[in-house]
Amino acid sequence: MKEKTYSHKLILFVFLAVICLFTAINAYEFVANKEAEGHILGLNKLSTVEDYGITAWGGIQKLMGKKLAFGTTTYEDVTLLNNGYATMADQDSNYQPAVDGVTGAKALADSIGADFLYVAVPPKQRGPEDLPDGVVDYAVDKYYGITSEIKSQGISLIPMRDVLENSGQDWFSYFYLSDHHWRNNGAFLCYQQICDYMNGQGMPINQEAYNPDSYEIKQYEDVFLGTHGRMAGPMYTGLDGYELYLPKFETSFTLDVPSQGIHKEGNFEEAFVNYENVDHYSYDYYAYYTYLKEDYDLFEIVNNDNPEGAHVLIVRDSSAVPVSVFLANQCSELDIVDLRYTTDRDVRQYITDKSPDLIIYLFGSGYLGNSQAVIIP
C-alpha cells in the first residue's frame, strides 16, 4: 500500500514539474519571440500554453499506461489500440441515417440521369482483437451493416476494407499512428478503384494518371500530429510522417472555393498543395490537409487538360481529401461537397443544377451513422 502511495506521489510530482517547466519556457519565449495571434516560438515549434498542457497531460497518461486517454477537446476520448495506434471508439450503433443518405443520393442521381457510386471507407480498427479490454466500439459493425444493406439494394459499391485486406500489404501500413484517416497509399488504391468503376461505365481514363509510377513521392518525417495527437499530445500518440504524391506528367487546373473567395490556377502542385502543412507538426493544423488545406463546404475544380473527361461530383467527409485530388486528374470537372459545412446551401438543387455524369458518395466510418451524412431530409 505504501509503495502504491509513493508511486502516485511520484507521478503527481513529475506532472507538476513538467507543467512548471513548460510554463517557464513559454513565459520566456512570450517575452522574446511573440508571434501573431498569440502564438509564440518555443522549443522550435509554434505553441501556446494550452499546447504544452496537452503535451504534458498526455505524457502523464502514457506514463500511467492508460489505453483510454481523456481528451482535452470536445472530441471523443482517445483509444490506443493494442498495437499502439490511436483511434476513436464509436459508441453509437445507429447507421440508419447513412443508409438514408446513400439511398436518397442514389434517387437524386437517378432523377438527373447520373451514375451513382458509394465508396465505403473502413475504420482503422479491424475488430475486437485490436481493441483494449472493456472498450465498446460499433465502428466495424456499422461498416458491415451499411455495406450489406447497400449491396442488398443493388447500389454500386466499393468496399474498401476488402480492397485493403486483399492488397497483400500490412493493414496498418495504410493508416496513421496518431490519426484515424488513411495514408495516401490507401487513398490512391481507392482512387484506382473509382477509376476502374468509371472505366466500366464507359468514362475515359488516363492510364498515365492511373499508374502510381507516374507520381513522385516526397517523404516528410515527424511532421504530422494527427487528430488524436492533437487531443492527447505527441507524448501519448507519437508523431507521423507524410508522403506527398506529385504527378510527373503535365497538369493544369483551376480551383475555386466560392464561400471563401479562394481562386487558384496552375498545375497539380500549385492548385492543390499547401507546403506549410508539412513544415512542422502543429496543434493548429496538420499534414493530412497538405492537399486542399482545409475542409470547406464546396470545391469546384476544372481540369484544363481533360475537357473530354467525366464531370464528377463527390459528396464526402475528410476521408476523401487525397482521393479527390488524385481523381481530379481523370475529370473534366470535379465538384466536392461537404455536408458538414453546407447548412446555408440547397445541396439537392446545387447537384441538380451541376448535372454531373457521376455522383460519388464517400464517407469514413466515423460518419456512417451521423445525421450529417444525409443528403436529403
Secondary structure in CASP SS format (residue, H / E / C, confidence):
PFRMAT SS
TARGET T0000
AUTHOR 0000-0000-0000
METHOD secondary structure of the structure
MODEL  1
M C 1.00
K H 1.00
E H 1.00
K H 1.00
T H 1.00
Y H 1.00
S H 1.00
H H 1.00
K H 1.00
L H 1.00
I H 1.00
L H 1.00
F H 1.00
V H 1.00
F H 1.00
L H 1.00
A H 1.00
V H 1.00
I H 1.00
C H 1.00
L H 1.00
F H 1.00
T H 1.00
A H 1.00
I H 1.00
N H 1.00
A H 1.00
Y H 1.00
E H 1.00
F H 1.00
V H 1.00
A H 1.00
N C 1.00
K E 1.00
E C 1.00
A H 1.00
E H 1.00
G H 1.00
H C 1.00
I E 1.00
L E 1.00
G E 1.00
L C 1.00
N C 1.00
K E 1.00
L E 1.00
S E 1.00
T C 1.00
V H 1.00
E H 1.00
D H 1.00
Y H 1.00
G H 1.00
I H 1.00
T H 1.00
A H 1.00
W H 1.00
G H 1.00
G H 1.00
I H 1.00
Q H 1.00
K H 1.00
L H 1.00
M C 1.00
G C 1.00
K C 1.00
K C 1.00
L E 1.00
A E 1.00
F C 1.00
G C 1.00
T C 1.00
T C 1.00
T C 1.00
Y C 1.00
E C 1.00
D C 1.00
V E 1.00
T E 1.00
L E 1.00
L C 1.00
N C 1.00
N C 1.00
G C 1.00
Y C 1.00
A E 1.00
T E 1.00
M C 1.00
A C 1.00
D C 1.00
Q C 1.00
D C 1.00
S C 1.00
N C 1.00
Y C 1.00
Q H 1.00
P H 1.00
A H 1.00
V H 1.00
D H 1.00
G H 1.00
V H 1.00
T H 1.00
G H 1.00
A H 1.00
K H 1.00
A H 1.00
L H 1.00
A H 1.00
D H 1.00
S H 1.00
I H 1.00
G C 1.00
A C 1.00
D E 1.00
F E 1.00
L E 1.00
Y E 1.00
V E 1.00
A E 1.00
V C 1.00
P C 1.00
P C 1.00
K C 1.00
Q C 1.00
R C 1.00
G C 1.00
P H 1.00
E H 1.00
D H 1.00
L C 1.00
P C 1.00
D C 1.00
G C 1.00
V C 1.00
V C 1.00
D C 1.00
Y C 1.00
A H 1.00
V H 1.00
D H 1.00
K H 1.00
Y H 1.00
Y H 1.00
G H 1.00
I H 1.00
T H 1.00
S H 1.00
E H 1.00
I H 1.00
K H 1.00
S H 1.00
Q C 1.00
G C 1.00
I C 1.00
S C 1.00
L E 1.00
I E 1.00
P E 1.00
M H 1.00
R H 1.00
D H 1.00
V H 1.00
L H 1.00
E H 1.00
N C 1.00
S C 1.00
G C 1.00
Q C 1.00
D C 1.00
W H 1.00
F H 1.00
S H 1.00
Y H 1.00
F E 1.00
Y C 1.00
L C 1.00
S C 1.00
D C 1.00
H C 1.00
H C 1.00
W E 1.00
R C 1.00
N H 1.00
N H 1.00
G H 1.00
A H 1.00
F H 1.00
L H 1.00
C H 1.00
Y H 1.00
Q H 1.00
Q H 1.00
I H 1.00
C H 1.00
D H 1.00
Y H 1.00
M H 1.00
N H 1.00
G H 1.00
Q C 1.00
G C 1.00
M C 1.00
P C 1.00
I C 1.00
N C 1.00
Q H 1.00
E H 1.00
A H 1.00
Y H 1.00
N C 1.00
P H 1.00
D H 1.00
S H 1.00
Y E 1.00
E E 1.00
I E 1.00
K E 1.00
Q E 1.00
Y E 1.00
E E 1.00
D E 1.00
V E 1.00
F E 1.00
L C 1.00
G C 1.00
T H 1.00
H H 1.00
G H 1.00
R H 1.00
M H 1.00
A H 1.00
G C 1.00
P H 1.00
M H 1.00
Y H 1.00
T H 1.00
G C 1.00
L C 1.00
D E 1.00
G E 1.00
Y E 1.00
E E 1.00
L E 1.00
Y E 1.00
L E 1.00
P E 1.00
K C 1.00
F C 1.00
E C 1.00
T C 1.00
S C 1.00
F E 1.00
T E 1.00
L E 1.00
D E 1.00
V E 1.00
P H 1.00
S H 1.00
Q H 1.00
G C 1.00
I E 1.00
H E 1.00
K E 1.00
E E 1.00
G E 1.00
N C 1.00
F H 1.00
E H 1.00
E H 1.00
A H 1.00
F H 1.00
V E 1.00
N C 1.00
Y H 1.00
E H 1.00
N H 1.00
V H 1.00
D C 1.00
H C 1.00
Y C 1.00
S C 1.00
Y C 1.00
D C 1.00
Y C 1.00
Y C 1.00
A H 1.00
Y H 1.00
Y H 1.00
T H 1.00
Y E 1.00
L C 1.00
K C 1.00
E C 1.00
D C 1.00
Y C 1.00
D C 1.00
L E 1.00
F E 1.00
E E 1.00
I E 1.00
V E 1.00
N E 1.00
N C 1.00
D C 1.00
N C 1.00
P C 1.00
E C 1.00
G C 1.00
A E 1.00
H E 1.00
V E 1.00
L E 1.00
I E 1.00
V E 1.00
R E 1.00
D C 1.00
S H 1.00
S H 1.00
A H 1.00
V H 1.00
P H 1.00
V H 1.00
S H 1.00
V H 1.00
F H 1.00
L H 1.00
A H 1.00
N H 1.00
Q H 1.00
C E 1.00
S E 1.00
E E 1.00
L E 1.00
D E 1.00
I E 1.00
V E 1.00
D E 1.00
L H 1.00
R H 1.00
Y H 1.00
T C 1.00
T C 1.00
D C 1.00
R C 1.00
D C 1.00
V H 1.00
R H 1.00
Q H 1.00
Y H 1.00
I H 1.00
T H 1.00
D H 1.00
K H 1.00
S C 1.00
P C 1.00
D C 1.00
L E 1.00
I E 1.00
I E 1.00
Y E 1.00
L E 1.00
F E 1.00
G C 1.00
S H 1.00
G H 1.00
Y H 1.00
L C 1.00
G C 1.00
N C 1.00
S H 1.00
Q H 1.00
A H 1.00
V C 1.00
I C 1.00
I C 1.00
P C 1.00
END
